[in-house]
Amino acid sequence: MTPGATGVIWALGFVILEAIQFVFFGNVFQRISSFQFGFFVFALTTVAFVSWSALCRPDQLLSLIHI
């Protein structure tokens, strides 16, 4: 496959995923507050990254606690 064809496939995939995202989140944002959504996303990513750090590099979290 040529680099141009690969780029076109990636671009089409991106456009399709963005369209699905806009349709889905457009409906969600009309029903909930943007502050609630922001809090949910921030909390979810914080829990995910702290959990990942605890599993992969627990020494980093221990050094954070023992400042």
C-alpha positions, -999 to +999 in steps of 0.1 A: +000+000+000+014+034-009+019+061+017-008+082-001-034+054+002-025+049+038-030+086+045-064+086+028-075+056+049-064+073+081-081+105+071-114+087+063-112+068+096-107+100+114-136+117+097-160+088+104-150+086+141-154+124+145-188+123+129-200+096+153-185+115+182-202+147+172-236+130+169-233+112+202-218+139+223-241+165+207-270+146+222-253+142+256-243+178+259-279+189+254-290+169+283-263+175+310-243+205+322-209+211+307-195+215+342-208+180+352-193+165+321-160+183+327-159+170+363-167+135+352-140+135+325-114+150+349-123+125+377-122+095+353-088+104+338-074+111+373-084+077+386-072+060+354-037+077+355-032+072+392-042+036+389-019+031+359+010+047+379+002+025+409+005-006+388+035+004+367+055+027+389+045+024+425+078+039+436+067+072+420+036+074+441+055+065+472+080+093+466+051+117+461+037+108+495+071+110+513+080+146+502 
